[in-house]
Amino acid sequence: MLLHIQVPESAKETCRNWFFKIASIRELLPRFYVETAILQCYSFLTTREYNRALVRLATMVRGIGDPLVAAYARCYLCRVGVLVAPSIRDHLMLCFDDLLLTFTSQISTDSVQTALTVQRTSIQHYLVLYTPALDWILGCLAHNASDQLLDTVLQRCSDMSTGNALLLNSIMASFSADFIAARAVELSRKIRDMDDVGFPRHLLYCSLGHCVAVADPPDDQKLVLLNEVRTV
């Protein structure tokens, strides 16, 4: 609090003016990126503003029409959020849920399918373009997270019909290897039952293998896991 008392009133007024100017930008994408880029300036006013600002910006991304552009906007927001307010997490799950909505509803729209046809791009290649953004958002979400959060994320992966293999690979790369190894048999069966749309099955087994190499599965699951993988 002492820090904010020492901030001159003129600096606070300048900060407010900048945010008012940004709010007057009509185009959504420039307005989002400019405000996100100077988000740390809220510290001139109060640190209590961060949570509300991050949630508001996460909601703002929903207005971006291109789902791939929106995915990287969410990725950038999570990146800035880690820098300015690492303890605040409300916006992370919001970004993740909205990204999943991209896979379940937006990718199948006529506009995206038409763009893929015009650019002569397959759906498999298009889905892989989401990987860096998905990895970063999940990495932020998984940082210091509990295994209960992993169960929640895995359930949402199971509910998806498109992009679930891509998401599962990012989950195994982001969450603690101990958490993944404890669910190794369950995950191997998920991999077995998935199709190869968007991500090859053998790479999923490779990611699972890296996790169980770092952390041991439960003793009563080791032989079961070996048999599960050998029968593929």
C-alpha positions as a printed Julia matrix, in Angstrom:
232×3 Matrix{Float64}:
   0.0     0.0     0.0
   2.91    2.35    0.7
   3.95    2.03   -2.93
   0.59    3.4    -4.12
   0.7     6.25   -1.61
   4.03    7.31   -3.13
   2.68    7.39   -6.7
   2.1    11.05   -7.67
  -1.44   12.01   -8.53
  -0.22   13.24  -11.91
   1.07    9.74  -12.74
  -2.26    8.21  -11.76
  -4.09   10.7   -13.95
  -1.81    9.95  -16.91
  -2.41    6.24  -16.42
  -6.18    6.71  -16.38
  -6.0     8.81  -19.54
  -4.1     6.07  -21.37
  -6.69    3.47  -20.47
  -9.5     5.82  -21.51
  -7.76    6.34  -24.87
  -7.39    2.59  -25.35
 -11.09    2.08  -24.58
 -11.93    4.42  -27.47
 -10.2     2.2   -30.07
 -13.0     0.77  -32.19
 -11.25   -2.29  -33.6
 -11.37   -5.17  -31.11
  -8.01   -6.79  -31.81
  -5.85   -3.64  -31.51
  -7.76   -2.57  -28.4
  -7.21   -5.95  -26.78
  -3.48   -6.16  -27.53
  -2.68   -2.56  -26.57
  -4.47   -2.82  -23.23
  -2.95   -6.23  -22.49
   0.53   -4.95  -23.35
   0.35   -2.14  -20.77
  -1.62   -4.1   -18.19
   1.12   -3.66  -15.62
   0.37    0.08  -15.57
  -2.63   -0.75  -13.38
  -0.07   -0.92  -10.56
  -0.03    2.89  -10.63
  -3.66    2.78   -9.55
  -4.2    -0.37   -7.52
  -3.15   -4.02   -7.71
  -6.73   -5.03   -6.91
  -7.67   -4.15  -10.49
  -5.71   -7.03  -12.04
  -8.23   -9.8   -11.48
 -11.14   -7.82  -12.9
  -9.06   -6.62  -15.86
  -7.78  -10.1   -16.73
 -11.26  -11.62  -16.61
 -12.66   -8.75  -18.69
  -9.94   -9.16  -21.34
 -10.49  -12.94  -21.42
 -14.17  -12.29  -22.07
 -13.31   -9.72  -24.72
 -11.47  -12.36  -26.77
 -14.81  -14.08  -27.41
 -15.56  -11.33  -29.91
 -12.63  -12.3   -32.17
 -14.11  -14.11  -35.17
 -11.1   -16.19  -36.25
 -10.7   -19.06  -33.73
  -6.96  -19.44  -34.39
  -6.35  -15.71  -33.85
  -8.45  -15.9   -30.68
  -6.39  -18.85  -29.39
  -3.16  -16.87  -29.59
  -4.83  -13.8   -28.05
  -5.72  -15.99  -25.05
  -2.17  -17.31  -25.0
  -0.78  -13.76  -24.87
  -3.2   -12.79  -22.11
  -2.07  -15.76  -20.0
   1.56  -14.83  -20.64
   1.02  -11.27  -19.44
  -1.08  -12.45  -16.51
   1.79  -14.62  -15.26
   4.11  -11.6   -15.34
   1.89   -9.0   -13.68
  -0.23  -11.1   -11.29
   1.06  -14.69  -10.98
  -1.24  -15.49   -8.05
  -4.43  -14.65   -9.97
  -5.91  -17.64  -11.82
  -9.57  -16.9   -12.56
  -8.86  -15.91  -16.16
  -6.84  -19.08  -16.86
  -9.77  -21.49  -16.65
 -11.9   -19.02  -18.57
  -9.35  -18.95  -21.41
  -9.07  -22.73  -21.36
 -12.83  -23.29  -21.45
 -13.23  -20.83  -24.32
 -10.43  -22.55  -26.24
 -12.2   -25.9   -25.84
 -15.33  -24.26  -27.2
 -13.3   -23.47  -30.31
 -12.72  -27.17  -30.91
 -16.27  -28.25  -30.17
 -18.17  -25.63  -32.16
 -16.16  -23.07  -34.14
 -13.9   -25.33  -36.2
 -16.88  -27.04  -37.81
 -18.41  -23.74  -38.96
 -18.72  -22.94  -42.66
 -16.33  -19.99  -42.43
 -13.46  -22.1   -41.07
 -14.12  -24.96  -43.5
 -14.19  -22.5   -46.41
 -10.89  -20.95  -45.27
  -9.31  -24.41  -45.1
 -10.49  -25.16  -48.62
  -9.19  -21.86  -49.99
  -5.81  -22.34  -48.3
  -5.68  -26.04  -49.24
  -5.04  -27.0   -45.65
  -6.22  -30.24  -44.06
  -8.05  -30.27  -40.75
  -5.18  -32.3   -39.24
  -2.61  -29.65  -40.15
  -4.92  -26.84  -39.04
  -5.45  -28.36  -35.59
  -1.69  -28.67  -35.03
  -1.42  -24.88  -35.45
  -3.21  -24.56  -32.1
  -0.56  -26.58  -30.24
   1.76  -23.76  -29.0
  -1.17  -21.69  -27.69
  -2.78  -24.73  -26.08
   0.51  -25.81  -24.49
   1.1   -22.37  -22.99
  -2.42  -21.95  -21.6
  -2.36  -25.44  -20.11
   1.13  -24.85  -18.74
  -0.12  -21.77  -16.87
  -3.2   -23.63  -15.66
  -1.2   -26.65  -14.5
   1.42  -24.64  -12.59
   1.16  -25.61   -8.9
  -2.24  -27.18   -9.68
  -3.77  -30.09   -7.8
  -4.53  -33.51   -9.24
  -8.24  -32.69   -8.87
  -7.79  -30.02  -11.54
  -6.19  -32.65  -13.78
  -9.28  -34.85  -13.36
 -11.48  -31.9   -14.35
  -9.41  -31.19  -17.44
  -9.35  -34.86  -18.45
 -13.13  -35.04  -18.2
 -13.46  -32.07  -20.51
 -11.08  -33.78  -22.92
 -13.33  -36.85  -22.91
 -16.35  -34.7   -23.78
 -14.72  -33.44  -26.98
 -15.13  -35.02  -30.4
 -12.6   -32.81  -32.24
  -9.1   -32.0   -31.02
  -9.26  -34.38  -28.05
  -6.02  -36.15  -29.02
  -4.23  -32.81  -29.38
  -5.54  -31.7   -26.01
  -4.57  -34.95  -24.3
  -1.0   -34.59  -25.53
  -0.78  -31.06  -24.13
  -2.23  -32.26  -20.82
   0.48  -34.91  -20.47
   3.16  -32.36  -21.33
   1.86  -29.72  -18.9
   0.78  -31.44  -15.69
   3.09  -33.04  -13.14
   4.54  -36.37  -14.26
   3.5   -37.82  -10.88
  -0.14  -36.98  -11.59
   0.08  -38.46  -15.1
   1.85  -41.64  -13.97
  -0.8   -42.26  -11.31
  -3.38  -42.35  -14.12
  -1.2   -44.12  -16.7
  -3.55  -47.06  -17.32
  -6.57  -44.79  -17.66
  -4.68  -42.56  -20.1
  -3.38  -45.48  -22.14
  -6.97  -46.65  -22.62
  -8.04  -43.15  -23.64
  -5.26  -43.15  -26.23
  -6.26  -46.6   -27.48
  -9.86  -45.52  -27.99
  -9.06  -42.27  -29.77
  -8.95  -41.75  -33.49
  -5.9   -40.19  -35.14
  -7.63  -37.0   -36.28
  -5.43  -34.04  -35.39
  -2.62  -35.94  -33.68
  -0.93  -39.33  -34.31
  -1.56  -41.99  -31.69
   2.08  -43.03  -31.47
   3.08  -39.52  -30.33
   0.51  -39.74  -27.55
   2.11  -42.97  -26.34
   5.49  -41.25  -26.56
   4.29  -38.42  -24.3
   2.85  -40.93  -21.83
   6.12  -42.85  -21.9
   8.09  -39.72  -20.99
   5.85  -39.21  -17.95
   6.15  -42.78  -16.65
   9.92  -42.64  -17.21
  10.09  -39.68  -14.83
   7.58  -40.94  -12.26
   6.63  -44.53  -11.48
   3.02  -45.67  -11.91
   1.45  -47.5    -8.93
   2.98  -50.95   -8.51
  -0.3   -52.72   -9.16
  -0.66  -50.91  -12.5
   2.78  -51.46  -14.01
   2.07  -54.87  -15.56
  -1.4   -53.77  -16.64
   0.08  -50.71  -18.35
   2.69  -52.83  -20.13
   0.03  -55.21  -21.41
  -2.19  -52.32  -22.51
   0.58  -50.78  -24.61
   1.82  -54.1   -26.03
  -1.6   -54.98  -27.41
  -1.86  -51.8   -29.48
